[in-house]
Amino acid sequence: MKVSIDNIRCLLMVISCTEELQQIKPGDKVTVRLETDSDQVYRGHVQDVSPDNGPICVFVEELGQRYDLPTLDAEILACSKKFPTFGIQR
């Protein structure tokens, strides 16, 4: 089986993003639902994270306010990792 550099880069990015998406941390961009039954989703930035999966403080951009929410009510928008290049030029 032949493994290309691009395949290795892709695998490393998937592993890295998977690890990153498992843990919400301050500065992450997230989507949140302020009401459990609502279909309304807002974008925000995590301001603070309580230990042991406690509530998180999120600044909701559209509303201009901060909210304390359960961790499960937030979803990270995207992985911020970039493909590692290892100094290799295409």
Biopython code that builds the backbone (N, CA, C, O; Angstrom):
import numpy as np
from Bio.PDB.StructureBuilder import StructureBuilder

atoms = [
    (1, "MET", "N", (0.845, -1.183, 0.000)),
    (1, "MET", "CA", (0.000, 0.000, 0.000)),
    (1, "MET", "C", (0.887, 1.242, 0.000)),
    (1, "MET", "O", (1.794, 1.374, 0.822)),
    (2, "LYS", "N", (0.616, 2.131, -0.918)),
    (2, "LYS", "CA", (1.385, 3.371, -1.022)),
    (2, "LYS", "C", (0.656, 4.484, -0.268)),
    (2, "LYS", "O", (-0.538, 4.710, -0.464)),
    (3, "VAL", "N", (1.402, 5.170, 0.596)),
    (3, "VAL", "CA", (0.836, 6.262, 1.376)),
    (3, "VAL", "C", (1.472, 7.560, 0.916)),
    (3, "VAL", "O", (2.694, 7.707, 0.930)),
    (4, "SER", "N", (0.630, 8.503, 0.508)),
    (4, "SER", "CA", (1.162, 9.780, 0.037)),
    (4, "SER", "C", (1.262, 10.777, 1.191)),
    (4, "SER", "O", (0.637, 10.616, 2.239)),
    (5, "ILE", "N", (2.054, 11.790, 0.963)),
    (5, "ILE", "CA", (2.198, 12.871, 1.955)),
    (5, "ILE", "C", (0.854, 13.536, 2.201)),
    (5, "ILE", "O", (0.540, 13.887, 3.338)),
    (6, "ASP", "N", (0.052, 13.717, 1.151)),
    (6, "ASP", "CA", (-1.262, 14.337, 1.315)),
    (6, "ASP", "C", (-2.172, 13.494, 2.210)),
    (6, "ASP", "O", (-2.925, 14.034, 3.021)),
    (7, "ASN", "N", (-2.098, 12.167, 2.060)),
    (7, "ASN", "CA", (-2.903, 11.296, 2.914)),
    (7, "ASN", "C", (-2.480, 11.412, 4.372)),
    (7, "ASN", "O", (-3.324, 11.412, 5.269)),
    (8, "ILE", "N", (-1.187, 11.509, 4.606)),
    (8, "ILE", "CA", (-0.680, 11.658, 5.974)),
    (8, "ILE", "C", (-1.126, 12.997, 6.548)),
    (8, "ILE", "O", (-1.554, 13.061, 7.700)),
    (9, "ARG", "N", (-1.032, 14.057, 5.770)),
    (9, "ARG", "CA", (-1.477, 15.385, 6.225)),
    (9, "ARG", "C", (-2.949, 15.356, 6.593)),
    (9, "ARG", "O", (-3.350, 15.881, 7.631)),
    (10, "CYS", "N", (-3.752, 14.740, 5.734)),
    (10, "CYS", "CA", (-5.187, 14.669, 5.972)),
    (10, "CYS", "C", (-5.479, 13.909, 7.265)),
    (10, "CYS", "O", (-6.298, 14.356, 8.069)),
    (11, "LEU", "N", (-4.837, 12.797, 7.471)),
    (11, "LEU", "CA", (-5.038, 12.008, 8.678)),
    (11, "LEU", "C", (-4.641, 12.796, 9.922)),
    (11, "LEU", "O", (-5.359, 12.775, 10.922)),
    (12, "LEU", "N", (-3.511, 13.487, 9.871)),
    (12, "LEU", "CA", (-3.074, 14.289, 11.015)),
    (12, "LEU", "C", (-4.053, 15.411, 11.313)),
    (12, "LEU", "O", (-4.288, 15.730, 12.479)),
    (13, "MET", "N", (-4.629, 16.017, 10.278)),
    (13, "MET", "CA", (-5.606, 17.084, 10.492)),
    (13, "MET", "C", (-6.867, 16.529, 11.140)),
    (13, "MET", "O", (-7.414, 17.143, 12.056)),
    (14, "VAL", "N", (-7.330, 15.383, 10.676)),
    (14, "VAL", "CA", (-8.527, 14.769, 11.261)),
    (14, "VAL", "C", (-8.304, 14.446, 12.725)),
    (14, "VAL", "O", (-9.171, 14.717, 13.556)),
    (15, "ILE", "N", (-7.157, 13.873, 13.056)),
    (15, "ILE", "CA", (-6.841, 13.546, 14.450)),
    (15, "ILE", "C", (-6.784, 14.820, 15.283)),
    (15, "ILE", "O", (-7.341, 14.873, 16.379)),
    (16, "SER", "N", (-6.120, 15.834, 14.774)),
    (16, "SER", "CA", (-5.964, 17.093, 15.491)),
    (16, "SER", "C", (-7.311, 17.773, 15.711)),
    (16, "SER", "O", (-7.594, 18.245, 16.812)),
    (17, "CYS", "N", (-8.145, 17.827, 14.674)),
    (17, "CYS", "CA", (-9.453, 18.469, 14.790)),
    (17, "CYS", "C", (-10.363, 17.697, 15.731)),
    (17, "CYS", "O", (-11.121, 18.301, 16.489)),
    (18, "THR", "N", (-10.300, 16.389, 15.694)),
    (18, "THR", "CA", (-11.118, 15.572, 16.576)),
    (18, "THR", "C", (-10.780, 15.869, 18.027)),
    (18, "THR", "O", (-11.677, 16.005, 18.859)),
    (19, "GLU", "N", (-9.501, 15.970, 18.335)),
    (19, "GLU", "CA", (-9.084, 16.295, 19.697)),
    (19, "GLU", "C", (-9.559, 17.693, 20.083)),
    (19, "GLU", "O", (-10.020, 17.906, 21.204)),
    (20, "GLU", "N", (-9.450, 18.639, 19.163)),
    (20, "GLU", "CA", (-9.834, 20.017, 19.453)),
    (20, "GLU", "C", (-11.329, 20.148, 19.673)),
    (20, "GLU", "O", (-11.760, 20.901, 20.546)),
    (21, "LEU", "N", (-12.128, 19.427, 18.897)),
    (21, "LEU", "CA", (-13.576, 19.553, 18.983)),
    (21, "LEU", "C", (-14.158, 18.856, 20.207)),
    (21, "LEU", "O", (-15.337, 19.040, 20.512)),
    (22, "GLN", "N", (-13.371, 18.073, 20.903)),
    (22, "GLN", "CA", (-13.870, 17.387, 22.083)),
    (22, "GLN", "C", (-13.899, 18.299, 23.307)),
    (22, "GLN", "O", (-14.584, 17.985, 24.280)),
    (23, "GLN", "N", (-13.193, 19.389, 23.286)),
    (23, "GLN", "CA", (-13.071, 20.233, 24.467)),
    (23, "GLN", "C", (-13.350, 21.691, 24.111)),
    (23, "GLN", "O", (-12.616, 22.285, 23.321)),
    (24, "ILE", "N", (-14.384, 22.260, 24.674)),
    (24, "ILE", "CA", (-14.678, 23.683, 24.457)),
    (24, "ILE", "C", (-13.768, 24.488, 25.368)),
    (24, "ILE", "O", (-13.586, 24.158, 26.540)),
    (25, "LYS", "N", (-13.196, 25.556, 24.807)),
    (25, "LYS", "CA", (-12.283, 26.393, 25.589)),
    (25, "LYS", "C", (-12.542, 27.866, 25.269)),
    (25, "LYS", "O", (-13.137, 28.173, 24.236)),
    (26, "PRO", "N", (-12.104, 28.786, 26.141)),
    (26, "PRO", "CA", (-12.300, 30.207, 25.893)),
    (26, "PRO", "C", (-11.725, 30.605, 24.536)),
    (26, "PRO", "O", (-10.638, 30.177, 24.149)),
    (27, "GLY", "N", (-12.487, 31.437, 23.826)),
    (27, "GLY", "CA", (-12.069, 31.902, 22.506)),
    (27, "GLY", "C", (-12.679, 31.113, 21.365)),
    (27, "GLY", "O", (-12.666, 31.575, 20.224)),
    (28, "ASP", "N", (-13.218, 29.926, 21.647)),
    (28, "ASP", "CA", (-13.845, 29.128, 20.593)),
    (28, "ASP", "C", (-15.090, 29.826, 20.068)),
    (28, "ASP", "O", (-15.842, 30.439, 20.826)),
    (29, "LYS", "N", (-15.296, 29.723, 18.763)),
    (29, "LYS", "CA", (-16.531, 30.192, 18.154)),
    (29, "LYS", "C", (-17.517, 29.040, 18.204)),
    (29, "LYS", "O", (-17.192, 27.918, 17.817)),
    (30, "VAL", "N", (-18.728, 29.320, 18.686)),
    (30, "VAL", "CA", (-19.720, 28.269, 18.856)),
    (30, "VAL", "C", (-21.084, 28.708, 18.333)),
    (30, "VAL", "O", (-21.343, 29.893, 18.126)),
    (31, "THR", "N", (-21.941, 27.719, 18.127)),
    (31, "THR", "CA", (-23.356, 27.997, 17.913)),
    (31, "THR", "C", (-24.070, 27.528, 19.171)),
    (31, "THR", "O", (-23.694, 26.520, 19.771)),
    (32, "VAL", "N", (-25.100, 28.264, 19.567)),
    (32, "VAL", "CA", (-25.842, 27.926, 20.781)),
    (32, "VAL", "C", (-27.338, 28.078, 20.551)),
    (32, "VAL", "O", (-27.784, 28.854, 19.706)),
    (33, "ARG", "N", (-28.091, 27.322, 21.320)),
    (33, "ARG", "CA", (-29.546, 27.475, 21.398)),
    (33, "ARG", "C", (-29.832, 28.005, 22.798)),
    (33, "ARG", "O", (-29.441, 27.394, 23.793)),
    (34, "LEU", "N", (-30.515, 29.141, 22.868)),
    (34, "LEU", "CA", (-30.797, 29.729, 24.175)),
    (34, "LEU", "C", (-32.001, 29.072, 24.835)),
    (34, "LEU", "O", (-32.137, 29.109, 26.057)),
    (35, "GLU", "N", (-32.874, 28.470, 24.034)),
    (35, "GLU", "CA", (-34.020, 27.732, 24.547)),
    (35, "GLU", "C", (-33.966, 26.327, 23.956)),
    (35, "GLU", "O", (-33.801, 26.166, 22.747)),
    (36, "THR", "N", (-34.103, 25.330, 24.788)),
    (36, "THR", "CA", (-33.960, 23.944, 24.352)),
    (36, "THR", "C", (-34.929, 23.582, 23.233)),
    (36, "THR", "O", (-34.558, 22.854, 22.313)),
    (37, "ASP", "N", (-36.145, 24.070, 23.293)),
    (37, "ASP", "CA", (-37.170, 23.715, 22.307)),
    (37, "ASP", "C", (-37.069, 24.528, 21.027)),
    (37, "ASP", "O", (-37.720, 24.202, 20.034)),
    (38, "SER", "N", (-36.275, 25.562, 21.036)),
    (38, "SER", "CA", (-36.214, 26.489, 19.906)),
    (38, "SER", "C", (-35.327, 25.978, 18.774)),
    (38, "SER", "O", (-34.337, 25.284, 19.004)),
    (39, "ASP", "N", (-35.706, 26.336, 17.547)),
    (39, "ASP", "CA", (-34.872, 26.042, 16.386)),
    (39, "ASP", "C", (-33.893, 27.186, 16.127)),
    (39, "ASP", "O", (-33.019, 27.071, 15.269)),
    (40, "GLN", "N", (-34.035, 28.282, 16.863)),
    (40, "GLN", "CA", (-33.185, 29.456, 16.685)),
    (40, "GLN", "C", (-31.778, 29.165, 17.190)),
    (40, "GLN", "O", (-31.581, 28.780, 18.343)),
    (41, "VAL", "N", (-30.802, 29.359, 16.302)),
    (41, "VAL", "CA", (-29.401, 29.123, 16.647)),
    (41, "VAL", "C", (-28.655, 30.441, 16.534)),
    (41, "VAL", "O", (-28.841, 31.185, 15.571)),
    (42, "TYR", "N", (-27.815, 30.729, 17.511)),
    (42, "TYR", "CA", (-27.025, 31.959, 17.531)),
    (42, "TYR", "C", (-25.540, 31.614, 17.489)),
    (42, "TYR", "O", (-25.122, 30.546, 17.936)),
    (43, "ARG", "N", (-24.756, 32.536, 16.945)),
    (43, "ARG", "CA", (-23.296, 32.397, 16.969)),
    (43, "ARG", "C", (-22.745, 33.195, 18.140)),
    (43, "ARG", "O", (-23.261, 34.253, 18.501)),
    (44, "GLY", "N", (-21.679, 32.651, 18.722)),
    (44, "GLY", "CA", (-21.079, 33.349, 19.843)),
    (44, "GLY", "C", (-19.640, 32.933, 20.063)),
    (44, "GLY", "O", (-19.112, 32.056, 19.380)),
    (45, "HIS", "N", (-19.012, 33.590, 21.043)),
    (45, "HIS", "CA", (-17.638, 33.287, 21.434)),
    (45, "HIS", "C", (-17.644, 32.865, 22.894)),
    (45, "HIS", "O", (-18.271, 33.510, 23.734)),
    (46, "VAL", "N", (-16.944, 31.783, 23.186)),
    (46, "VAL", "CA", (-16.842, 31.309, 24.567)),
    (46, "VAL", "C", (-15.949, 32.272, 25.342)),
    (46, "VAL", "O", (-14.811, 32.535, 24.950)),
    (47, "GLN", "N", (-16.477, 32.792, 26.443)),
    (47, "GLN", "CA", (-15.737, 33.718, 27.282)),
    (47, "GLN", "C", (-15.055, 32.999, 28.444)),
    (47, "GLN", "O", (-13.926, 33.322, 28.815)),
    (48, "ASP", "N", (-15.768, 32.007, 29.019)),
    (48, "ASP", "CA", (-15.243, 31.304, 30.191)),
    (48, "ASP", "C", (-15.831, 29.896, 30.232)),
    (48, "ASP", "O", (-16.965, 29.672, 29.808)),
    (49, "VAL", "N", (-15.051, 28.962, 30.744)),
    (49, "VAL", "CA", (-15.486, 27.563, 30.861)),
    (49, "VAL", "C", (-15.294, 27.130, 32.308)),
    (49, "VAL", "O", (-14.198, 27.245, 32.856)),
    (50, "SER", "N", (-16.361, 26.631, 32.924)),
    (50, "SER", "CA", (-16.272, 26.115, 34.291)),
    (50, "SER", "C", (-15.631, 24.728, 34.272)),
    (50, "SER", "O", (-15.744, 24.006, 33.281)),
    (51, "PRO", "N", (-14.963, 24.355, 35.358)),
    (51, "PRO", "CA", (-14.342, 23.025, 35.399)),
    (51, "PRO", "C", (-15.395, 21.911, 35.414)),
    (51, "PRO", "O", (-16.557, 22.140, 35.749)),
    (52, "ASP", "N", (-14.966, 20.717, 35.046)),
    (52, "ASP", "CA", (-15.799, 19.512, 35.097)),
    (52, "ASP", "C", (-17.088, 19.641, 34.287)),
    (52, "ASP", "O", (-18.164, 19.271, 34.759)),
    (53, "ASN", "N", (-16.976, 20.165, 33.076)),
    (53, "ASN", "CA", (-18.119, 20.311, 32.174)),
    (53, "ASN", "C", (-19.260, 21.129, 32.762)),
    (53, "ASN", "O", (-20.430, 20.900, 32.456)),
    (54, "GLY", "N", (-18.899, 22.087, 33.610)),
    (54, "GLY", "CA", (-19.900, 22.988, 34.173)),
    (54, "GLY", "C", (-20.372, 23.964, 33.109)),
    (54, "GLY", "O", (-20.028, 23.809, 31.937)),
    (55, "PRO", "N", (-21.146, 24.958, 33.490)),
    (55, "PRO", "CA", (-21.650, 25.902, 32.489)),
    (55, "PRO", "C", (-20.518, 26.705, 31.841)),
    (55, "PRO", "O", (-19.436, 26.871, 32.405)),
    (56, "ILE", "N", (-20.810, 27.189, 30.647)),
    (56, "ILE", "CA", (-19.866, 28.042, 29.936)),
    (56, "ILE", "C", (-20.509, 29.411, 29.754)),
    (56, "ILE", "O", (-21.731, 29.533, 29.672)),
    (57, "CYS", "N", (-19.679, 30.423, 29.692)),
    (57, "CYS", "CA", (-20.156, 31.781, 29.442)),
    (57, "CYS", "C", (-19.887, 32.086, 27.974)),
    (57, "CYS", "O", (-18.749, 32.012, 27.509)),
    (58, "VAL", "N", (-20.958, 32.432, 27.247)),
    (58, "VAL", "CA", (-20.858, 32.696, 25.812)),
    (58, "VAL", "C", (-21.378, 34.089, 25.513)),
    (58, "VAL", "O", (-22.461, 34.464, 25.961)),
    (59, "PHE", "N", (-20.596, 34.864, 24.746)),
    (59, "PHE", "CA", (-21.060, 36.148, 24.259)),
    (59, "PHE", "C", (-21.751, 35.902, 22.922)),
    (59, "PHE", "O", (-21.109, 35.492, 21.955)),
    (60, "VAL", "N", (-23.078, 36.154, 22.866)),
    (60, "VAL", "CA", (-23.857, 35.946, 21.646)),
    (60, "VAL", "C", (-23.811, 37.225, 20.828)),
    (60, "VAL", "O", (-24.333, 38.262, 21.237)),
    (61, "GLU", "N", (-23.179, 37.132, 19.666)),
    (61, "GLU", "CA", (-22.934, 38.302, 18.832)),
    (61, "GLU", "C", (-24.216, 39.021, 18.411)),
    (61, "GLU", "O", (-24.311, 40.242, 18.532)),
    (62, "GLU", "N", (-25.204, 38.263, 17.915)),
    (62, "GLU", "CA", (-26.432, 38.892, 17.400)),
    (62, "GLU", "C", (-27.193, 39.663, 18.470)),
    (62, "GLU", "O", (-27.867, 40.646, 18.163)),
    (63, "LEU", "N", (-27.091, 39.228, 19.713)),
    (63, "LEU", "CA", (-27.838, 39.853, 20.798)),
    (63, "LEU", "C", (-26.990, 40.809, 21.629)),
    (63, "LEU", "O", (-27.523, 41.604, 22.403)),
    (64, "GLY", "N", (-25.669, 40.731, 21.466)),
    (64, "GLY", "CA", (-24.778, 41.622, 22.203)),
    (64, "GLY", "C", (-24.782, 41.375, 23.704)),
    (64, "GLY", "O", (-24.538, 42.301, 24.478)),
    (65, "GLN", "N", (-25.054, 40.139, 24.132)),
    (65, "GLN", "CA", (-25.116, 39.821, 25.552)),
    (65, "GLN", "C", (-24.366, 38.532, 25.851)),
    (65, "GLN", "O", (-24.118, 37.711, 24.968)),
    (66, "ARG", "N", (-24.012, 38.379, 27.131)),
    (66, "ARG", "CA", (-23.360, 37.155, 27.602)),
    (66, "ARG", "C", (-24.396, 36.263, 28.266)),
    (66, "ARG", "O", (-25.311, 36.741, 28.936)),
    (67, "TYR", "N", (-24.236, 34.955, 28.068)),
    (67, "TYR", "CA", (-25.151, 33.975, 28.650)),
    (67, "TYR", "C", (-24.352, 32.844, 29.270)),
    (67, "TYR", "O", (-23.342, 32.412, 28.713)),
    (68, "ASP", "N", (-24.805, 32.362, 30.428)),
    (68, "ASP", "CA", (-24.245, 31.157, 31.026)),
    (68, "ASP", "C", (-25.115, 29.996, 30.575)),
    (68, "ASP", "O", (-26.319, 29.971, 30.830)),
    (69, "LEU", "N", (-24.492, 29.034, 29.901)),
    (69, "LEU", "CA", (-25.229, 27.929, 29.303)),
    (69, "LEU", "C", (-24.579, 26.600, 29.646)),
    (69, "LEU", "O", (-23.378, 26.546, 29.914)),
    (70, "PRO", "N", (-25.374, 25.512, 29.640)),
    (70, "PRO", "CA", (-24.763, 24.185, 29.793)),
    (70, "PRO", "C", (-23.848, 23.899, 28.605)),
    (70, "PRO", "O", (-24.131, 24.317, 27.483)),
    (71, "THR", "N", (-22.776, 23.202, 28.850)),
    (71, "THR", "CA", (-21.819, 22.874, 27.795)),
    (71, "THR", "C", (-22.493, 22.173, 26.629)),
    (71, "THR", "O", (-22.125, 22.401, 25.476)),
    (72, "LEU", "N", (-23.467, 21.329, 26.906)),
    (72, "LEU", "CA", (-24.134, 20.570, 25.848)),
    (72, "LEU", "C", (-24.959, 21.442, 24.915)),
    (72, "LEU", "O", (-25.325, 20.996, 23.827)),
    (73, "ASP", "N", (-25.265, 22.686, 25.315)),
    (73, "ASP", "CA", (-26.044, 23.587, 24.456)),
    (73, "ASP", "C", (-25.174, 24.318, 23.445)),
    (73, "ASP", "O", (-25.690, 25.091, 22.638)),
    (74, "ALA", "N", (-23.871, 24.091, 23.473)),
    (74, "ALA", "CA", (-22.954, 24.771, 22.559)),
    (74, "ALA", "C", (-22.282, 23.759, 21.641)),
    (74, "ALA", "O", (-21.997, 22.627, 22.034)),
    (75, "GLU", "N", (-22.037, 24.195, 20.413)),
    (75, "GLU", "CA", (-21.344, 23.351, 19.443)),
    (75, "GLU", "C", (-20.266, 24.184, 18.760)),
    (75, "GLU", "O", (-20.544, 25.270, 18.250)),
    (76, "ILE", "N", (-19.049, 23.682, 18.750)),
    (76, "ILE", "CA", (-17.946, 24.407, 18.131)),
    (76, "ILE", "C", (-18.207, 24.514, 16.636)),
    (76, "ILE", "O", (-18.586, 23.533, 15.996)),
    (77, "LEU", "N", (-18.004, 25.716, 16.076)),
    (77, "LEU", "CA", (-18.288, 25.950, 14.663)),
    (77, "LEU", "C", (-17.360, 25.193, 13.730)),
    (77, "LEU", "O", (-17.824, 24.542, 12.794)),
    (78, "ALA", "N", (-16.059, 25.268, 13.971)),
    (78, "ALA", "CA", (-15.115, 24.626, 13.054)),
    (78, "ALA", "C", (-13.783, 24.414, 13.739)),
    (78, "ALA", "O", (-13.452, 25.058, 14.734)),
    (79, "CYS", "N", (-13.054, 23.514, 13.185)),
    (79, "CYS", "CA", (-11.697, 23.268, 13.659)),
    (79, "CYS", "C", (-10.804, 24.404, 13.173)),
    (79, "CYS", "O", (-10.877, 24.795, 12.008)),
    (80, "SER", "N", (-9.972, 24.929, 14.046)),
    (80, "SER", "CA", (-9.100, 26.042, 13.661)),
    (80, "SER", "C", (-7.740, 25.575, 13.177)),
    (80, "SER", "O", (-6.905, 26.389, 12.784)),
    (81, "LYS", "N", (-7.512, 24.274, 13.203)),
    (81, "LYS", "CA", (-6.207, 23.747, 12.803)),
    (81, "LYS", "C", (-6.018, 23.869, 11.292)),
    (81, "LYS", "O", (-6.978, 23.797, 10.525)),
    (82, "LYS", "N", (-4.797, 24.050, 10.892)),
    (82, "LYS", "CA", (-4.425, 24.089, 9.477)),
    (82, "LYS", "C", (-3.663, 22.814, 9.150)),
    (82, "LYS", "O", (-3.112, 22.164, 10.037)),
    (83, "PHE", "N", (-3.638, 22.464, 7.871)),
    (83, "PHE", "CA", (-2.875, 21.298, 7.460)),
    (83, "PHE", "C", (-1.401, 21.509, 7.826)),
    (83, "PHE", "O", (-0.837, 22.559, 7.521)),
    (84, "PRO", "N", (-0.780, 20.534, 8.469)),
    (84, "PRO", "CA", (0.668, 20.646, 8.703)),
    (84, "PRO", "C", (1.405, 20.489, 7.382)),
    (84, "PRO", "O", (1.043, 19.642, 6.565)),
    (85, "THR", "N", (2.431, 21.294, 7.166)),
    (85, "THR", "CA", (3.154, 21.200, 5.894)),
    (85, "THR", "C", (4.482, 20.475, 6.039)),
    (85, "THR", "O", (5.015, 19.969, 5.051)),
    (86, "PHE", "N", (5.028, 20.413, 7.244)),
    (86, "PHE", "CA", (6.307, 19.749, 7.484)),
    (86, "PHE", "C", (7.395, 20.272, 6.563)),
    (86, "PHE", "O", (8.351, 19.555, 6.270)),
    (87, "GLY", "N", (7.266, 21.510, 6.103)),
    (87, "GLY", "CA", (8.281, 22.108, 5.229)),
    (87, "GLY", "C", (8.300, 21.526, 3.824)),
    (87, "GLY", "O", (9.250, 21.760, 3.077)),
    (88, "ILE", "N", (7.293, 20.790, 3.457)),
    (88, "ILE", "CA", (7.251, 20.154, 2.139)),
    (88, "ILE", "C", (6.506, 21.068, 1.170)),
    (88, "ILE", "O", (5.396, 21.519, 1.452)),
    (89, "GLN", "N", (7.122, 21.330, 0.045)),
    (89, "GLN", "CA", (6.514, 22.175, -0.995)),
    (89, "GLN", "C", (5.898, 21.284, -2.063)),
    (89, "GLN", "O", (6.444, 20.230, -2.389)),
    (90, "ARG", "N", (4.771, 21.702, -2.602)),
    (90, "ARG", "CA", (4.137, 20.954, -3.693)),
    (90, "ARG", "C", (4.699, 21.406, -5.011)),
    (90, "ARG", "O", (4.298, 20.899, -6.059)),
]
sb = StructureBuilder()
sb.init_structure("model")
sb.init_model(0)
sb.init_chain("A")
sb.init_seg("    ")
for serial, (resi, resn, name, xyz) in enumerate(atoms, 1):
    if name == "N":
        sb.init_residue(resn, " ", resi, " ")
    sb.init_atom(name, np.array(xyz, "f"), 0.0, 1.0, " ", f" {name:<3s}", serial, name[0])
structure = sb.get_structure()
